[in-house]
Amino acid sequence: MTAPGGWRRSSYCAAGDCIEVKATVPGYPEIGLVHLRRVVAPDGLVWDSMVVSRPEFDAFLAAAKAGESGDLVTP
């Protein structure tokens, strides 16, 4: 799902508490850096943000998809 300003938001967001991501060069996510931010409801304030390299972000996604962070989630 796309949020204002080209940010991408997970479809798993609950009540507006979301992590959003944005590539440095829109349309070319393989170039540069990836910006991440935490947006909190109800007013959509940005509480935290950080920038990581594309290889770091890709490694994180691969680990998450492989279930390596499953112990961080409470069922």
Gaussian input, Z-matrix of N, CA and C with variables (Angstrom, degrees):
# hf/3-21g

backbone

0 1
 N
 C     1     B1
 C     2     B2     1     A1
 N     3     B3     2     A2     1     D1
 C     4     B4     3     A3     2     D2
 C     5     B5     4     A4     3     D3
 N     6     B6     5     A5     4     D4
 C     7     B7     6     A6     5     D5
 C     8     B8     7     A7     6     D6
 N     9     B9     8     A8     7     D7
 C    10    B10     9     A9     8     D8
 C    11    B11    10    A10     9     D9
 N    12    B12    11    A11    10    D10
 C    13    B13    12    A12    11    D11
 C    14    B14    13    A13    12    D12
 N    15    B15    14    A14    13    D13
 C    16    B16    15    A15    14    D14
 C    17    B17    16    A16    15    D15
 N    18    B18    17    A17    16    D16
 C    19    B19    18    A18    17    D17
 C    20    B20    19    A19    18    D18
 N    21    B21    20    A20    19    D19
 C    22    B22    21    A21    20    D20
 C    23    B23    22    A22    21    D21
 N    24    B24    23    A23    22    D22
 C    25    B25    24    A24    23    D23
 C    26    B26    25    A25    24    D24
 N    27    B27    26    A26    25    D25
 C    28    B28    27    A27    26    D26
 C    29    B29    28    A28    27    D27
 N    30    B30    29    A29    28    D28
 C    31    B31    30    A30    29    D29
 C    32    B32    31    A31    30    D30
 N    33    B33    32    A32    31    D31
 C    34    B34    33    A33    32    D32
 C    35    B35    34    A34    33    D33
 N    36    B36    35    A35    34    D34
 C    37    B37    36    A36    35    D35
 C    38    B38    37    A37    36    D36
 N    39    B39    38    A38    37    D37
 C    40    B40    39    A39    38    D38
 C    41    B41    40    A40    39    D39
 N    42    B42    41    A41    40    D40
 C    43    B43    42    A42    41    D41
 C    44    B44    43    A43    42    D42
 N    45    B45    44    A44    43    D43
 C    46    B46    45    A45    44    D44
 C    47    B47    46    A46    45    D45
 N    48    B48    47    A47    46    D46
 C    49    B49    48    A48    47    D47
 C    50    B50    49    A49    48    D48
 N    51    B51    50    A50    49    D49
 C    52    B52    51    A51    50    D50
 C    53    B53    52    A52    51    D51
 N    54    B54    53    A53    52    D52
 C    55    B55    54    A54    53    D53
 C    56    B56    55    A55    54    D54
 N    57    B57    56    A56    55    D55
 C    58    B58    57    A57    56    D56
 C    59    B59    58    A58    57    D57
 N    60    B60    59    A59    58    D58
 C    61    B61    60    A60    59    D59
 C    62    B62    61    A61    60    D60
 N    63    B63    62    A62    61    D61
 C    64    B64    63    A63    62    D62
 C    65    B65    64    A64    63    D63
 N    66    B66    65    A65    64    D64
 C    67    B67    66    A66    65    D65
 C    68    B68    67    A67    66    D66
 N    69    B69    68    A68    67    D67
 C    70    B70    69    A69    68    D68
 C    71    B71    70    A70    69    D69
 N    72    B72    71    A71    70    D70
 C    73    B73    72    A72    71    D71
 C    74    B74    73    A73    72    D72
 N    75    B75    74    A74    73    D73
 C    76    B76    75    A75    74    D74
 C    77    B77    76    A76    75    D75
 N    78    B78    77    A77    76    D76
 C    79    B79    78    A78    77    D77
 C    80    B80    79    A79    78    D78
 N    81    B81    80    A80    79    D79
 C    82    B82    81    A81    80    D80
 C    83    B83    82    A82    81    D81
 N    84    B84    83    A83    82    D82
 C    85    B85    84    A84    83    D83
 C    86    B86    85    A85    84    D84
 N    87    B87    86    A86    85    D85
 C    88    B88    87    A87    86    D86
 C    89    B89    88    A88    87    D87
 N    90    B90    89    A89    88    D88
 C    91    B91    90    A90    89    D89
 C    92    B92    91    A91    90    D90
 N    93    B93    92    A92    91    D91
 C    94    B94    93    A93    92    D92
 C    95    B95    94    A94    93    D93
 N    96    B96    95    A95    94    D94
 C    97    B97    96    A96    95    D95
 C    98    B98    97    A97    96    D96
 N    99    B99    98    A98    97    D97
 C   100   B100    99    A99    98    D98
 C   101   B101   100   A100    99    D99
 N   102   B102   101   A101   100   D100
 C   103   B103   102   A102   101   D101
 C   104   B104   103   A103   102   D102
 N   105   B105   104   A104   103   D103
 C   106   B106   105   A105   104   D104
 C   107   B107   106   A106   105   D105
 N   108   B108   107   A107   106   D106
 C   109   B109   108   A108   107   D107
 C   110   B110   109   A109   108   D108
 N   111   B111   110   A110   109   D109
 C   112   B112   111   A111   110   D110
 C   113   B113   112   A112   111   D111
 N   114   B114   113   A113   112   D112
 C   115   B115   114   A114   113   D113
 C   116   B116   115   A115   114   D114
 N   117   B117   116   A116   115   D115
 C   118   B118   117   A117   116   D116
 C   119   B119   118   A118   117   D117
 N   120   B120   119   A119   118   D118
 C   121   B121   120   A120   119   D119
 C   122   B122   121   A121   120   D120
 N   123   B123   122   A122   121   D121
 C   124   B124   123   A123   122   D122
 C   125   B125   124   A124   123   D123
 N   126   B126   125   A125   124   D124
 C   127   B127   126   A126   125   D125
 C   128   B128   127   A127   126   D126
 N   129   B129   128   A128   127   D127
 C   130   B130   129   A129   128   D128
 C   131   B131   130   A130   129   D129
 N   132   B132   131   A131   130   D130
 C   133   B133   132   A132   131   D131
 C   134   B134   133   A133   132   D132
 N   135   B135   134   A134   133   D133
 C   136   B136   135   A135   134   D134
 C   137   B137   136   A136   135   D135
 N   138   B138   137   A137   136   D136
 C   139   B139   138   A138   137   D137
 C   140   B140   139   A139   138   D138
 N   141   B141   140   A140   139   D139
 C   142   B142   141   A141   140   D140
 C   143   B143   142   A142   141   D141
 N   144   B144   143   A143   142   D142
 C   145   B145   144   A144   143   D143
 C   146   B146   145   A145   144   D144
 N   147   B147   146   A146   145   D145
 C   148   B148   147   A147   146   D146
 C   149   B149   148   A148   147   D147
 N   150   B150   149   A149   148   D148
 C   151   B151   150   A150   149   D149
 C   152   B152   151   A151   150   D150
 N   153   B153   152   A152   151   D151
 C   154   B154   153   A153   152   D152
 C   155   B155   154   A154   153   D153
 N   156   B156   155   A155   154   D154
 C   157   B157   156   A156   155   D155
 C   158   B158   157   A157   156   D156
 N   159   B159   158   A158   157   D157
 C   160   B160   159   A159   158   D158
 C   161   B161   160   A160   159   D159
 N   162   B162   161   A161   160   D160
 C   163   B163   162   A162   161   D161
 C   164   B164   163   A163   162   D162
 N   165   B165   164   A164   163   D163
 C   166   B166   165   A165   164   D164
 C   167   B167   166   A166   165   D165
 N   168   B168   167   A167   166   D166
 C   169   B169   168   A168   167   D167
 C   170   B170   169   A169   168   D168
 N   171   B171   170   A170   169   D169
 C   172   B172   171   A171   170   D170
 C   173   B173   172   A172   171   D171
 N   174   B174   173   A173   172   D172
 C   175   B175   174   A174   173   D173
 C   176   B176   175   A175   174   D174
 N   177   B177   176   A176   175   D175
 C   178   B178   177   A177   176   D176
 C   179   B179   178   A178   177   D177
 N   180   B180   179   A179   178   D178
 C   181   B181   180   A180   179   D179
 C   182   B182   181   A181   180   D180
 N   183   B183   182   A182   181   D181
 C   184   B184   183   A183   182   D182
 C   185   B185   184   A184   183   D183
 N   186   B186   185   A185   184   D184
 C   187   B187   186   A186   185   D185
 C   188   B188   187   A187   186   D186
 N   189   B189   188   A188   187   D187
 C   190   B190   189   A189   188   D188
 C   191   B191   190   A190   189   D189
 N   192   B192   191   A191   190   D190
 C   193   B193   192   A192   191   D191
 C   194   B194   193   A193   192   D192
 N   195   B195   194   A194   193   D193
 C   196   B196   195   A195   194   D194
 C   197   B197   196   A196   195   D195
 N   198   B198   197   A197   196   D196
 C   199   B199   198   A198   197   D197
 C   200   B200   199   A199   198   D198
 N   201   B201   200   A200   199   D199
 C   202   B202   201   A201   200   D200
 C   203   B203   202   A202   201   D201
 N   204   B204   203   A203   202   D202
 C   205   B205   204   A204   203   D203
 C   206   B206   205   A205   204   D204
 N   207   B207   206   A206   205   D205
 C   208   B208   207   A207   206   D206
 C   209   B209   208   A208   207   D207
 N   210   B210   209   A209   208   D208
 C   211   B211   210   A210   209   D209
 C   212   B212   211   A211   210   D210
 N   213   B213   212   A212   211   D211
 C   214   B214   213   A213   212   D212
 C   215   B215   214   A214   213   D213
 N   216   B216   215   A215   214   D214
 C   217   B217   216   A216   215   D215
 C   218   B218   217   A217   216   D216
 N   219   B219   218   A218   217   D217
 C   220   B220   219   A219   218   D218
 C   221   B221   220   A220   219   D219
 N   222   B222   221   A221   220   D220
 C   223   B223   222   A222   221   D221
 C   224   B224   223   A223   222   D222

   B1=1.4466
   B2=1.5341
   B3=1.3191
   B4=1.4551
   B5=1.5247
   B6=1.3206
   B7=1.4580
   B8=1.5284
   B9=1.3381
   B10=1.4598
   B11=1.5321
   B12=1.3333
   B13=1.4530
   B14=1.5159
   B15=1.3397
   B16=1.4472
   B17=1.5176
   B18=1.3220
   B19=1.4570
   B20=1.5221
   B21=1.3369
   B22=1.4620
   B23=1.5167
   B24=1.3163
   B25=1.4595
   B26=1.5196
   B27=1.3215
   B28=1.4595
   B29=1.5219
   B30=1.3225
   B31=1.4640
   B32=1.5237
   B33=1.3254
   B34=1.4558
   B35=1.5312
   B36=1.3212
   B37=1.4657
   B38=1.5249
   B39=1.3119
   B40=1.4682
   B41=1.5208
   B42=1.3039
   B43=1.4697
   B44=1.5280
   B45=1.3253
   B46=1.4548
   B47=1.5087
   B48=1.3300
   B49=1.4610
   B50=1.5167
   B51=1.3318
   B52=1.4529
   B53=1.5186
   B54=1.3178
   B55=1.4515
   B56=1.5231
   B57=1.3294
   B58=1.4602
   B59=1.5258
   B60=1.3241
   B61=1.4626
   B62=1.5200
   B63=1.3301
   B64=1.4677
   B65=1.5245
   B66=1.3253
   B67=1.4607
   B68=1.5217
   B69=1.3252
   B70=1.4621
   B71=1.5178
   B72=1.3185
   B73=1.4638
   B74=1.5252
   B75=1.3442
   B76=1.4722
   B77=1.5254
   B78=1.3196
   B79=1.4551
   B80=1.5186
   B81=1.3439
   B82=1.4609
   B83=1.5289
   B84=1.3506
   B85=1.4625
   B86=1.5232
   B87=1.3327
   B88=1.4624
   B89=1.5292
   B90=1.3211
   B91=1.4654
   B92=1.5233
   B93=1.3056
   B94=1.4544
   B95=1.5098
   B96=1.3202
   B97=1.4517
   B98=1.5168
   B99=1.3220
   B100=1.4597
   B101=1.5261
   B102=1.3131
   B103=1.4618
   B104=1.5263
   B105=1.3289
   B106=1.4547
   B107=1.5180
   B108=1.3288
   B109=1.4579
   B110=1.5248
   B111=1.3163
   B112=1.4646
   B113=1.5126
   B114=1.3137
   B115=1.4586
   B116=1.5210
   B117=1.3267
   B118=1.4607
   B119=1.5182
   B120=1.3446
   B121=1.4641
   B122=1.5160
   B123=1.2997
   B124=1.4610
   B125=1.5199
   B126=1.3324
   B127=1.4624
   B128=1.5207
   B129=1.3263
   B130=1.4539
   B131=1.5124
   B132=1.3361
   B133=1.4570
   B134=1.5238
   B135=1.3247
   B136=1.4570
   B137=1.5241
   B138=1.3317
   B139=1.4628
   B140=1.5086
   B141=1.2916
   B142=1.4602
   B143=1.5165
   B144=1.3164
   B145=1.4547
   B146=1.5227
   B147=1.3171
   B148=1.4577
   B149=1.5176
   B150=1.3191
   B151=1.4622
   B152=1.5205
   B153=1.3366
   B154=1.4602
   B155=1.5213
   B156=1.3144
   B157=1.4658
   B158=1.5236
   B159=1.3009
   B160=1.4646
   B161=1.5336
   B162=1.3527
   B163=1.4669
   B164=1.5341
   B165=1.3208
   B166=1.4698
   B167=1.5250
   B168=1.3196
   B169=1.4671
   B170=1.5265
   B171=1.3334
   B172=1.4675
   B173=1.5290
   B174=1.3347
   B175=1.4684
   B176=1.5276
   B177=1.3266
   B178=1.4623
   B179=1.5303
   B180=1.3257
   B181=1.4600
   B182=1.5262
   B183=1.3258
   B184=1.4591
   B185=1.5323
   B186=1.3340
   B187=1.4626
   B188=1.5263
   B189=1.3309
   B190=1.4663
   B191=1.5249
   B192=1.3141
   B193=1.4660
   B194=1.5193
   B195=1.3253
   B196=1.4601
   B197=1.5271
   B198=1.3374
   B199=1.4488
   B200=1.5102
   B201=1.3345
   B202=1.4545
   B203=1.5216
   B204=1.3205
   B205=1.4750
   B206=1.5177
   B207=1.3172
   B208=1.4522
   B209=1.5137
   B210=1.3246
   B211=1.4598
   B212=1.5315
   B213=1.3246
   B214=1.4716
   B215=1.5155
   B216=1.3190
   B217=1.4624
   B218=1.5174
   B219=1.3179
   B220=1.4654
   B221=1.5235
   B222=1.3252
   B223=1.4753
   B224=1.5152
   A1=107.12
   A2=118.09
   A3=122.04
   A4=110.29
   A5=115.67
   A6=122.67
   A7=107.91
   A8=118.22
   A9=120.21
   A10=112.40
   A11=116.46
   A12=121.43
   A13=114.73
   A14=117.11
   A15=120.09
   A16=115.08
   A17=117.44
   A18=121.13
   A19=109.30
   A20=116.77
   A21=121.84
   A22=108.35
   A23=115.49
   A24=122.48
   A25=109.25
   A26=115.28
   A27=120.07
   A28=110.95
   A29=115.68
   A30=119.89
   A31=110.73
   A32=117.94
   A33=122.74
   A34=112.96
   A35=118.32
   A36=121.14
   A37=110.07
   A38=114.95
   A39=120.47
   A40=109.42
   A41=116.78
   A42=122.90
   A43=113.01
   A44=117.14
   A45=120.11
   A46=115.59
   A47=118.68
   A48=120.97
   A49=107.24
   A50=116.42
   A51=120.26
   A52=113.22
   A53=114.16
   A54=121.86
   A55=105.88
   A56=116.59
   A57=121.00
   A58=108.88
   A59=116.66
   A60=122.40
   A61=109.77
   A62=114.75
   A63=120.09
   A64=108.17
   A65=117.02
   A66=121.45
   A67=109.32
   A68=116.04
   A69=121.17
   A70=111.15
   A71=116.18
   A72=121.81
   A73=107.36
   A74=118.61
   A75=120.27
   A76=111.35
   A77=114.80
   A78=120.29
   A79=113.57
   A80=116.68
   A81=122.13
   A82=109.39
   A83=117.51
   A84=120.41
   A85=114.14
   A86=117.65
   A87=119.43
   A88=112.38
   A89=117.15
   A90=121.81
   A91=109.77
   A92=116.44
   A93=120.27
   A94=116.57
   A95=113.45
   A96=122.27
   A97=112.03
   A98=115.14
   A99=121.46
   A100=107.48
   A101=116.32
   A102=122.55
   A103=108.08
   A104=116.74
   A105=122.07
   A106=107.92
   A107=116.36
   A108=119.77
   A109=109.80
   A110=115.24
   A111=121.66
   A112=107.94
   A113=116.71
   A114=123.15
   A115=107.71
   A116=115.97
   A117=120.84
   A118=110.81
   A119=116.02
   A120=122.82
   A121=109.08
   A122=120.46
   A123=125.77
   A124=113.42
   A125=118.25
   A126=119.45
   A127=113.85
   A128=118.47
   A129=121.32
   A130=114.99
   A131=117.45
   A132=120.34
   A133=111.22
   A134=116.22
   A135=121.57
   A136=107.07
   A137=116.13
   A138=120.65
   A139=112.99
   A140=118.31
   A141=122.64
   A142=108.69
   A143=115.93
   A144=118.71
   A145=109.08
   A146=115.03
   A147=120.42
   A148=109.25
   A149=115.65
   A150=122.07
   A151=107.32
   A152=116.24
   A153=121.87
   A154=108.87
   A155=115.78
   A156=119.18
   A157=109.23
   A158=116.26
   A159=120.57
   A160=111.62
   A161=119.17
   A162=118.39
   A163=112.78
   A164=117.82
   A165=120.36
   A166=110.68
   A167=116.11
   A168=120.60
   A169=110.42
   A170=116.57
   A171=120.41
   A172=111.04
   A173=117.21
   A174=120.86
   A175=110.21
   A176=117.07
   A177=120.62
   A178=110.81
   A179=117.23
   A180=120.83
   A181=111.57
   A182=116.47
   A183=120.07
   A184=110.28
   A185=117.08
   A186=121.06
   A187=110.94
   A188=116.51
   A189=120.27
   A190=110.79
   A191=117.01
   A192=121.27
   A193=111.25
   A194=117.61
   A195=121.77
   A196=111.60
   A197=116.61
   A198=120.55
   A199=115.34
   A200=117.34
   A201=120.96
   A202=114.15
   A203=117.48
   A204=119.69
   A205=111.30
   A206=117.34
   A207=121.94
   A208=114.37
   A209=117.44
   A210=120.45
   A211=112.64
   A212=117.71
   A213=121.50
   A214=112.14
   A215=116.90
   A216=122.30
   A217=109.51
   A218=115.49
   A219=119.88
   A220=108.38
   A221=117.34
   A222=119.19
   A223=112.16
   D1=138.95
   D2=-179.79
   D3=-97.89
   D4=133.31
   D5=177.13
   D6=-103.41
   D7=167.34
   D8=179.63
   D9=-54.38
   D10=145.80
   D11=177.57
   D12=80.98
   D13=12.32
   D14=178.94
   D15=83.73
   D16=4.08
   D17=176.65
   D18=-71.83
   D19=145.57
   D20=177.02
   D21=-108.51
   D22=134.42
   D23=-176.29
   D24=-119.66
   D25=140.93
   D26=178.53
   D27=-65.77
   D28=143.89
   D29=174.94
   D30=-73.29
   D31=-6.80
   D32=178.60
   D33=-90.24
   D34=3.72
   D35=-179.98
   D36=-57.81
   D37=137.56
   D38=179.33
   D39=-113.03
   D40=121.14
   D41=175.50
   D42=54.11
   D43=29.21
   D44=176.02
   D45=86.30
   D46=-2.80
   D47=175.06
   D48=-85.44
   D49=103.47
   D50=-167.50
   D51=-136.54
   D52=157.19
   D53=166.59
   D54=-104.57
   D55=130.65
   D56=178.65
   D57=-118.96
   D58=149.43
   D59=179.11
   D60=-128.86
   D61=154.15
   D62=179.63
   D63=-153.17
   D64=130.03
   D65=176.49
   D66=-74.90
   D67=148.84
   D68=178.99
   D69=-59.70
   D70=-43.53
   D71=-179.63
   D72=-111.96
   D73=96.94
   D74=-178.85
   D75=-52.97
   D76=136.17
   D77=-179.29
   D78=90.23
   D79=-14.79
   D80=179.47
   D81=-132.77
   D82=67.40
   D83=-174.72
   D84=-63.79
   D85=-17.05
   D86=-178.99
   D87=-78.26
   D88=-8.26
   D89=-178.44
   D90=-101.59
   D91=137.18
   D92=167.52
   D93=78.60
   D94=-136.61
   D95=-170.67
   D96=-114.17
   D97=162.89
   D98=175.86
   D99=-119.47
   D100=127.62
   D101=178.43
   D102=-95.18
   D103=136.02
   D104=176.41
   D105=-124.34
   D106=145.61
   D107=176.11
   D108=-149.57
   D109=153.53
   D110=177.43
   D111=-105.73
   D112=122.94
   D113=-179.44
   D114=-111.61
   D115=130.61
   D116=-174.96
   D117=-116.42
   D118=133.69
   D119=177.05
   D120=-75.09
   D121=162.84
   D122=4.23
   D123=-91.50
   D124=-10.81
   D125=-173.33
   D126=-96.89
   D127=0.06
   D128=176.06
   D129=73.69
   D130=24.67
   D131=178.78
   D132=-67.10
   D133=143.45
   D134=174.80
   D135=-90.48
   D136=117.20
   D137=-176.46
   D138=-93.82
   D139=-40.81
   D140=-177.82
   D141=-138.67
   D142=151.53
   D143=173.65
   D144=-151.17
   D145=156.34
   D146=177.67
   D147=-156.81
   D148=163.95
   D149=178.50
   D150=-126.16
   D151=133.69
   D152=177.51
   D153=-129.30
   D154=160.26
   D155=177.15
   D156=-74.20
   D157=159.44
   D158=178.85
   D159=-59.89
   D160=-42.66
   D161=177.27
   D162=-62.22
   D163=-37.01
   D164=177.04
   D165=-63.71
   D166=-44.47
   D167=-179.38
   D168=-64.71
   D169=-42.68
   D170=178.62
   D171=-61.75
   D172=-39.88
   D173=179.06
   D174=-65.74
   D175=-40.24
   D176=177.83
   D177=-62.84
   D178=-46.46
   D179=179.29
   D180=-61.00
   D181=-43.07
   D182=179.98
   D183=-61.90
   D184=-42.48
   D185=179.56
   D186=-65.25
   D187=-42.31
   D188=179.75
   D189=-64.14
   D190=-43.04
   D191=179.06
   D192=-65.51
   D193=-29.02
   D194=179.83
   D195=-83.41
   D196=-2.22
   D197=178.05
   D198=83.54
   D199=13.43
   D200=-177.53
   D201=-68.55
   D202=-16.34
   D203=179.74
   D204=-106.52
   D205=11.95
   D206=-178.55
   D207=-57.41
   D208=-28.53
   D209=-179.68
   D210=-73.62
   D211=-9.68
   D212=178.64
   D213=-86.63
   D214=-12.04
   D215=-176.32
   D216=-104.59
   D217=131.30
   D218=177.22
   D219=-94.27
   D220=126.58
   D221=-179.21
   D222=-66.35

